[in-house]
Amino acid sequence: MAKSSTRIELLQGTLDMLILRTLLFGPSHGHQIAKHIQRTTEEILQVERGSLYPALHRLERKGWIAAKWELAGKDLKREFKYYRLTATGKKQLVAEESKWKQFTGAIARVMWPAEEG
């Protein structure tokens, strides 16, 4: 992730969850995944190549995503490695989303405790 005053560092594992969530919409190559995360977060999160590709390879080794080289649409001289979510990856995404909701809920309770009355 790029560092600047408006950038946010991702917790370890968060990038994996964002990649899995992005691939829920269909197969994408690395650049598309990074751009989707950037656009969806209104430019707050920018995934650098040095973070993205190791994460994609890690997810592939775990069997959560699968990859296949395919020719680019109009430019049939170039190939892109397209990643897709596997059935195991979909199950993992559900588990990760559940853990994320618990985590963010716990942080919220510390940061903004309910008023005691």
C-alpha positions in Angstrom: 0.0 0.0 0.0 1.3 3.5 -0.8 2.0 5.7 2.2 0.9 9.3 2.4 -1.2 11.4 4.7 -4.4 10.2 3.1 -3.4 6.6 2.6 -4.3 3.8 5.0 -2.1 0.8 5.7 -4.0 -2.4 5.5 -3.8 -5.0 8.3 -2.2 -8.3 7.3 -5.0 -10.5 5.8 -7.2 -7.5 4.8 -5.7 -7.4 1.3 -6.5 -11.1 0.9 -10.1 -10.5 1.8 -10.4 -7.5 -0.6 -8.9 -9.6 -3.4 -11.4 -12.4 -2.7 -14.3 -10.0 -2.6 -13.2 -8.3 -5.9 -13.0 -11.7 -7.6 -16.6 -12.5 -6.5 -17.6 -10.3 -9.4 -15.7 -12.4 -11.9 -12.3 -13.2 -13.2 -9.8 -10.3 -13.3 -6.1 -9.7 -13.9 -3.9 -8.1 -11.3 -4.2 -4.5 -12.6 -8.0 -4.8 -12.8 -8.1 -6.0 -9.2 -5.9 -3.2 -7.9 -7.9 -0.6 -9.9 -11.2 -2.0 -8.5 -10.0 -1.7 -4.9 -8.7 1.8 -5.6 -12.0 3.0 -7.3 -14.2 1.4 -4.7 -12.4 3.0 -1.8 -12.5 6.4 -3.5 -8.7 6.3 -3.9 -8.0 5.8 -0.2 -6.5 2.3 -0.8 -3.9 1.9 -3.5 -2.5 -1.6 -3.9 1.1 -1.6 -5.0 2.5 -4.4 -7.2 4.8 -5.3 -4.4 1.8 -6.2 -2.2 -0.7 -7.4 -4.8 1.3 -10.1 -6.6 2.7 -11.8 -3.5 -0.9 -11.8 -2.1 -2.3 -13.3 -5.4 0.4 -16.0 -5.4 -0.3 -16.8 -1.7 -4.1 -17.1 -2.4 -3.4 -19.3 -5.4 -1.1 -21.6 -3.2 -4.0 -21.9 -0.7 -6.4 -22.9 -3.4 -8.7 -19.9 -2.8 -8.1 -18.6 -6.3 -7.1 -20.1 -9.6 -5.2 -18.4 -12.4 -5.1 -18.9 -16.2 -3.2 -17.0 -18.9 -5.5 -15.6 -21.6 -5.1 -13.4 -24.6 -6.1 -9.8 -24.0 -9.4 -8.7 -25.7 -8.5 -6.4 -28.5 -4.7 -6.8 -28.2 -4.4 -10.5 -29.1 -0.6 -10.1 -28.9 -0.6 -9.8 -25.1 -1.6 -12.3 -22.5 -2.8 -11.5 -19.0 -3.0 -13.8 -16.1 -6.7 -13.9 -15.0 -7.5 -14.9 -11.5 -10.8 -16.4 -10.4 -12.4 -17.3 -7.1 -12.6 -21.0 -6.4 -15.4 -22.7 -4.4 -12.9 -23.0 -1.5 -12.2 -19.3 -1.9 -15.9 -18.4 -1.7 -16.2 -20.3 1.6 -13.0 -18.5 2.9 -14.5 -15.1 1.9 -17.6 -15.8 4.0 -15.3 -16.7 7.0 -13.2 -13.6 6.4 -16.2 -11.3 6.2 -17.5 -12.8 9.5 -14.1 -12.2 11.2 -13.9 -8.7 9.7 -17.4 -7.8 11.1 -16.3 -9.0 14.6 -13.1 -7.1 14.4 -14.5 -3.8 13.3 -17.3 -4.2 15.8 -14.8 -4.7 18.6 -12.7 -1.6 17.5 -15.9 0.5 17.3 -16.9 -0.4 20.8 -13.5 0.8 22.1 -13.5 3.9 20.0 -17.1 4.9 20.4 -18.4 3.2 23.6 -22.2 3.2 24.1 -23.2 5.9 26.5 -23.9 4.4 29.9 -27.3 5.4 31.2 
